[in-house]
Amino acid sequence: GGRTRLAACFLDSLATLDYTARGYGLRYAFGLFEQRIENKEQVEYPDAWLEQGGVWLIERPMVRYDVQFYGKVLYVPKDGGSTTLWQ
């Protein structure tokens, strides 16, 4: 996706400039998708990419990090209905 490509370019730039850096990511079970053309239309399917394993995946079951999410979701009126607003 776009953000993944942007992160890769950013890390590539750091390496080219010889900066020491470290990249982290979230490992989604279905973070990517497979695209097919069916009946002249693009259709997306989950891509179970973790089933193939990967050289960059280092299992560390004893290491865990809590990820904090801050803020709240507000439901606000809009056009006779409602919408959500992150605050």
C-alpha positions as CSV (number, residue, x, y, z in Angstrom):
1,G,0.0,0.0,0.0
2,G,0.9,3.7,-0.1
3,R,2.1,4.0,3.5
4,T,4.2,0.8,3.2
5,R,5.8,2.0,0.1
6,L,6.5,5.4,1.8
7,A,8.1,3.7,4.8
8,A,10.3,1.6,2.5
9,C,11.4,4.7,0.7
10,F,12.1,6.5,4.0
11,L,14.2,3.6,5.3
12,D,16.0,3.4,1.9
13,S,16.9,7.1,2.2
14,L,18.2,6.6,5.7
15,A,20.4,3.7,4.5
16,T,21.7,5.7,1.5
17,L,22.6,8.6,3.7
18,D,24.3,6.2,6.1
19,Y,22.1,7.0,9.1
20,T,21.6,4.5,11.8
21,A,17.9,3.7,12.0
22,R,15.5,1.0,13.0
23,G,12.1,0.3,11.5
24,Y,9.1,-1.2,13.3
25,G,5.8,-2.4,11.9
26,L,2.6,-4.0,13.0
27,R,2.1,-7.6,11.8
28,Y,-1.4,-8.0,10.5
29,A,-2.7,-11.4,9.6
30,F,-4.5,-10.0,6.5
31,G,-2.8,-6.7,6.1
32,L,-2.5,-7.1,2.4
33,F,-4.9,-8.3,-0.2
34,E,-4.8,-10.2,-3.4
35,Q,-6.4,-8.5,-6.5
36,R,-8.0,-10.4,-9.3
37,I,-10.0,-9.4,-12.3
38,E,-13.3,-11.2,-12.5
39,N,-16.1,-10.4,-15.0
40,K,-14.1,-7.3,-16.1
41,E,-14.1,-6.0,-12.5
42,Q,-11.4,-5.8,-9.8
43,V,-12.1,-8.0,-6.8
44,E,-10.1,-8.1,-3.6
45,Y,-9.4,-11.2,-1.6
46,P,-7.5,-11.6,1.7
47,D,-3.9,-12.5,1.2
48,A,-2.9,-15.0,3.9
49,W,0.7,-14.0,3.5
50,L,1.8,-15.3,7.0
51,E,1.2,-18.9,5.8
52,Q,4.3,-18.6,3.6
53,G,6.5,-17.5,6.5
54,G,9.2,-14.9,6.0
55,V,12.9,-14.3,6.6
56,W,12.1,-11.1,8.5
57,L,9.7,-12.6,10.9
58,I,11.5,-13.4,14.1
59,E,9.3,-15.1,16.7
60,R,9.7,-13.7,20.2
61,P,6.7,-15.0,22.2
62,M,8.1,-13.7,25.5
63,V,8.3,-10.1,24.2
64,R,5.0,-8.1,24.4
65,Y,4.2,-4.4,24.2
66,D,1.1,-2.7,25.3
67,V,-0.2,-0.3,22.6
68,Q,-2.1,2.7,24.0
69,F,-4.9,4.4,22.2
70,Y,-5.9,7.8,23.4
71,G,-8.9,10.0,22.8
72,K,-12.5,9.1,22.3
73,V,-15.1,8.6,19.5
74,L,-17.9,11.1,19.5
75,Y,-21.2,10.5,17.7
76,V,-22.3,13.8,16.2
77,P,-25.5,14.7,14.3
78,K,-25.1,15.1,10.6
79,D,-27.7,15.5,7.8
80,G,-30.5,13.9,9.8
81,G,-28.2,11.0,10.9
82,S,-25.0,10.8,12.7
83,T,-21.3,10.5,12.0
84,T,-18.3,9.8,14.2
85,L,-15.5,12.2,15.2
86,W,-12.2,11.2,16.8
87,Q,-11.2,13.5,19.6
